[in-house]
Amino acid sequence: MSCEDEHYHNHNHNHNHNHNHDHDHIAPIPTSSSQSLNAKIDTFKVSALNMANLPDDLAKVFKEQDHKYEINPTIKSDCDEQLIINIPFLNGSVKLYSIILRTNGDLYCPKTIKLFKNDKTIDFDNIEQKAPLQTIQHPQIGVACEANDESDEIISDTDFVEHFLSRHKFTGVEHLTIYIESIHDENEDQCRIHSIELRGEFTELNRDPVVTLYESAANPADHKTTTKLESKNNLQFGT
């Protein structure tokens, strides 16, 4: 089965890109790099559907601040422009404030992006039947190049777009799903992402061990046979 056949087998909705959504307009509350959650992402378990890259590339898109200007590797969709990214957090939950994207600013730039929380069942078979927690519109801004040869870094803060989220909706997030539904240039069939940063508050889950006390049952092999007299004297302990 070809890549295209395989994707459309699991991706049977049409592509008319009807964007008549009710989008949330969130008044921005400034965030800072100290609120970055990227170190709290379980990068060993992040996954993507319809990604052209090798699996190991996906974890590298969640860059730490020291590497934020690196544009390699660039995450690319495979058979068409749509991409699903699943992001679990490490032993905790978050209150999500914003998502910062660095994308291609010319071709292959994401446009309509839907966000879901705590649903590990999402795939291309069912995503159209699920209601996103929030839908955002990404502008056609970013790094309009490929990071080849010596161009591993591009130092520019204007390439990053921060999308502010409904904080009251994104509480208790243990698993975030990002669905790139469309791109700006509908003549293209691929989306590209250079980096993703999540910002918010992280709360570590309490994993205190549960201690259960069990009544020990006597093992007949460990004890001598009780005589009738001993049994009679021990009746006072019966219930």
C-alpha positions in Angstrom: 0.0 0.0 0.0 1.4 3.4 -1.0 1.8 6.2 1.5 -1.1 8.1 -0.1 -3.3 5.0 -0.1 -2.5 4.3 3.5 -3.2 7.8 4.7 -6.5 8.1 2.9 -7.5 4.7 4.1 -7.4 6.2 7.7 -8.4 9.6 6.6 -11.7 9.3 4.8 -13.2 12.8 5.3 -13.2 15.3 2.4 -10.9 18.2 1.9 -13.1 21.1 1.1 -11.5 23.1 4.0 -14.7 24.8 5.1 -13.4 27.0 7.9 -16.7 28.3 9.3 -15.6 27.7 12.9 -16.4 29.6 16.0 -12.9 30.7 17.0 -12.0 31.8 20.5 -10.6 35.3 20.8 -8.4 35.3 23.9 -7.1 38.6 25.4 -3.4 38.0 25.8 -1.9 37.7 29.3 1.9 38.0 28.9 3.9 34.8 29.5 7.7 34.4 30.0 10.3 31.8 29.2 10.3 30.7 32.8 6.8 29.3 32.2 8.0 27.0 29.5 6.6 23.4 29.8 8.9 21.8 27.2 11.0 20.2 29.9 7.8 18.6 31.4 6.9 16.8 28.1 7.4 13.1 28.0 9.5 13.3 24.8 10.0 9.5 24.7 6.2 9.1 24.2 5.3 12.0 21.9 3.9 10.7 18.6 2.5 11.9 15.3 0.2 10.7 12.6 1.0 11.5 8.9 4.5 12.6 9.7 7.2 12.2 7.0 10.2 12.4 9.5 11.8 9.7 11.4 10.2 9.2 14.8 13.2 10.6 16.7 12.8 13.9 15.0 9.6 14.7 16.7 11.0 15.1 20.2 13.5 17.6 18.9 10.8 20.1 17.9 10.2 20.8 21.6 13.3 22.9 22.0 14.8 24.3 25.2 15.6 28.0 25.4 19.3 27.5 24.6 18.3 25.9 21.3 15.2 27.9 20.4 16.7 29.4 17.2 17.6 26.1 15.7 15.4 25.1 12.7 16.6 21.6 12.3 15.0 19.2 12.1 11.9 20.6 10.4 8.8 18.4 11.0 6.9 17.7 7.8 3.6 16.1 7.0 3.6 13.2 4.7 0.8 12.4 2.3 -1.1 15.7 2.6 -1.0 18.8 4.7 -2.7 17.5 7.8 -0.8 16.4 10.9 -1.8 15.1 14.3 0.7 15.5 17.2 0.2 13.8 20.6 2.0 15.3 23.5 1.9 13.6 26.9 3.3 15.2 30.1 5.7 13.7 32.6 3.9 12.4 35.8 1.8 15.6 36.1 -0.8 17.9 34.7 -0.6 21.4 33.4 -2.7 24.5 33.1 -1.9 25.6 29.6 -1.5 29.3 28.9 -0.2 29.5 25.4 1.4 27.6 22.5 4.3 29.2 20.6 4.9 28.0 17.0 7.7 28.6 14.6 6.6 27.5 11.1 7.4 28.0 7.5 6.3 31.5 6.6 6.0 31.1 2.8 4.9 27.7 1.6 3.7 24.9 3.8 2.6 27.3 6.6 -0.2 25.9 8.9 -3.4 27.8 9.1 -6.2 26.1 11.0 -5.1 24.3 14.1 -7.3 22.5 16.6 -6.4 21.5 20.1 -7.8 18.6 22.2 -7.0 17.5 25.8 -6.8 14.1 27.5 -8.0 12.1 24.6 -5.6 9.4 23.5 -8.0 7.8 21.0 -7.8 10.6 18.4 -6.9 9.6 14.8 -7.8 10.5 11.3 -10.8 8.1 11.4 -12.6 10.0 14.2 -11.1 13.5 14.6 -13.9 15.1 12.5 -16.5 13.7 15.0 -14.7 15.2 18.0 -15.1 18.7 19.3 -11.8 20.6 19.8 -11.3 22.5 23.0 -10.1 25.4 21.0 -9.4 26.3 17.3 -6.7 28.8 16.5 -5.8 30.5 13.2 -2.1 30.7 12.6 -0.8 33.6 10.5 1.4 33.2 7.5 4.6 34.1 9.5 7.7 32.1 10.0 11.0 31.0 8.5 10.6 30.8 4.8 13.6 28.5 4.2 15.0 25.0 4.8 17.8 24.6 7.3 20.5 23.3 4.9 24.2 23.2 5.3 25.3 26.2 7.4 21.8 27.5 8.1 21.1 25.5 11.2 20.1 28.6 13.2 18.2 31.8 12.3 18.3 34.4 15.0 15.0 36.2 14.8 12.2 36.6 17.4 9.7 37.8 14.8 9.4 34.3 13.4 7.7 33.0 16.6 3.9 33.3 17.0 2.3 32.9 20.4 -1.3 31.8 20.6 -3.0 32.5 23.9 -5.4 29.9 25.1 -8.5 29.8 27.3 -6.8 29.0 30.6 -10.0 27.8 32.3 -10.5 25.2 29.5 -6.9 24.0 29.5 -6.6 22.9 33.2 -5.7 19.4 34.2 -4.1 18.6 30.9 -2.1 15.4 31.0 -2.2 14.8 27.2 -2.4 17.5 24.5 -3.3 16.8 20.9 -2.5 19.3 18.2 -4.3 18.8 14.9 -3.1 20.9 11.9 -6.1 20.8 9.7 -5.1 23.2 6.8 -2.3 25.4 5.5 -2.4 28.8 3.9 -1.5 27.7 0.3 -4.1 25.1 -0.6 -2.1 24.3 -3.8 0.5 22.6 -1.6 0.1 19.3 0.2 2.5 19.6 3.1 2.8 21.5 6.4 6.1 22.2 8.1 7.0 23.1 11.7 10.3 24.2 13.1 9.5 24.4 16.8 6.7 24.1 19.4 6.8 25.6 22.9 4.1 25.2 25.5 3.8 27.6 28.4 1.8 27.4 31.6 1.8 25.9 35.1 2.9 22.3 35.9 1.6 20.3 38.8 3.3 17.1 39.7 0.8 14.3 40.4 1.0 12.8 43.9 2.2 9.3 43.6 2.4 8.4 47.3 2.3 4.7 47.7 -0.9 3.1 49.1 -0.1 0.8 52.0 -2.7 -1.9 52.5 -2.6 -4.0 55.6 -3.8 -7.6 55.2 -4.7 -10.0 58.0 -2.1 -12.8 57.9 -3.6 -16.3 57.5 -2.0 -19.1 59.4 -0.1 -21.6 57.4 -0.8 -25.1 58.8 2.6 -26.2 57.7 4.2 -23.7 60.0 2.4 -24.8 63.2 2.0 -27.9 65.2 -1.5 -29.4 65.5 -3.4 -27.7 68.2 -4.5 -30.0 71.0 -8.1 -30.1 72.2 -7.0 -28.4 75.4 -5.2 -25.6 73.6 -8.2 -25.1 71.3 -10.5 -24.9 74.4 -8.3 -22.3 76.0 -8.1 -20.2 72.8 -11.9 -20.0 72.4 -11.9 -16.6 74.2 -10.1 -15.1 71.1 -12.8 -16.2 68.7 -15.4 -13.9 67.2 
